[in-house]
Amino acid sequence: MLLMIVVLFSVFYLFQINRMTYTLCVRREIPEENQPKVFRTINILITILLVSFYIEILYAV
């Protein structure tokens, strides 16, 4: 049950972060060839954050 809640939260959170990243790329006029690097870096960092969040919750309960 906990895993399902965390996964749903994570999907929603990643979607929102990607939407904000796109807005950042548009406003800062980041070139098209650099945008995949920006998205990849942010997604990797957010995924690490979400995995560590899940592990913390898992061992706290």
Steps between C-alpha positions, in 0.01 A plus 500: 500500500780740593686421179191580293453837668867591455494396133189708430650797681828455310334491159304815576809670642719408201232628262488833681879531511524428127235761431695757703824396326340560162388845614854572621643397163256724316551804723879472510506424128715193544600364157321187374819293502561572871145433619534119518800541731303732727202262513722195558692666783188625676318167458795302637531728803125489570498121464783473753305728732182289465682170553668633814161629617349153451785330684469745788124439524548124467742480793314753712180296500 
